[in-house]
Amino acid sequence: MPNFLEEEIKKFARTNPLNRITTMDNTFYMFDDPLVSFADGDDPIFTEYKTIIGEFHLTPREALVLSNRSAKSVTTPVSVVCWILPYTKEFRESSYDSGKIPSQTWAVGTANARTFVFSLQEHMVKLLTNMGYLAASPQVEPYWEELLINHKYYSNWSEKHMAYAAGLGTFSLTGGLISERGTSIHIGSLVTNLMLPASPRTYESLYANCLFYKTGKCKLCIKRCPVGAITEKGIDDEKCYNYLLYGMQPLADKYGIDHSECGMCSIRVPCESRNPAKKLQSASKK
């Protein structure tokens, strides 16, 4: 069953037309083959998130019950399915020479990426429910919400924290996740009462894949941020969010889209498409 789910997610990415970008002279994929991993829904880390993130953050079991209101409780095992969608080389490189703002390809593509991501989540939920299992993708449920607390944004279901729990990567100076395919990615997840084998977390710390936390060097993401939202202390969520909401609007208006993602801190950096600390980690084990 784990292999079947992984192959279904990869098949969707390869065949769904929403994962295509058409430019004036080319058509190419927006996302490469996904990375897929699993977590035990009763892993203690999900209870710890209520302290680390906030009491409002849902455990997988709580999310599954909320999503299936006919079920007052779920007594069977619960699993989390997580996937990383890495942006393709061609898609990332479209913004290499665009200065401090993303290219048209990136702006329009990332605006449409959410439609693809939500379609994948809905497809996988429908697949599992048709097989007789409970399943839900909390990010597309009505109860999902973002909260601004002390100038930092939180949600009651954090995709990057799900991916961390499932062994897919660690955190970075930007607040994003650095996976084995880097940080220029999109993350999705679902929760189900299908029992799946938990993937191991092989990293030794929350920031094991980030060169800044590993060596004190790099800091290229700080230079890449167009509004100075990233410092050695981390990211100013409110400054970043306000830039996305207001500063990027002229670009969105220019290309006739509702909004535009920035992502400049995730390209032309060592962690763009790989785990840059992997060699350091291997050397330390010798």
Secondary structure as UniProt FT lines:
FT   HELIX           2..15
FT   HELIX           17..19
FT   STRAND          20..22
FT   STRAND          27..29
FT   STRAND          35..40
FT   TURN            41..42
FT   HELIX           44..52
FT   TURN            55..56
FT   HELIX           60..67
FT   TURN            69..70
FT   STRAND          79..87
FT   HELIX           89..93
FT   TURN            94..97
FT   TURN            99..100
FT   HELIX           104..130
FT   TURN            131..132
FT   STRAND          135..136
FT   HELIX           138..140
FT   TURN            142..143
FT   STRAND          146..149
FT   TURN            150..151
FT   STRAND          152..155
FT   HELIX           159..165
FT   TURN            166..167
FT   STRAND          169..171
FT   TURN            173..174
FT   STRAND          177..179
FT   TURN            180..181
FT   STRAND          185..192
FT   TURN            206..209
FT   HELIX           211..215
FT   HELIX           220..224
FT   TURN            226..227
FT   STRAND          230..231
FT   TURN            232..233
FT   STRAND          234..235
FT   HELIX           237..242
FT   HELIX           243..247
FT   HELIX           249..255
FT   HELIX           264..266
FT   TURN            270..271
FT   TURN            276..277
FT   HELIX           278..285
//
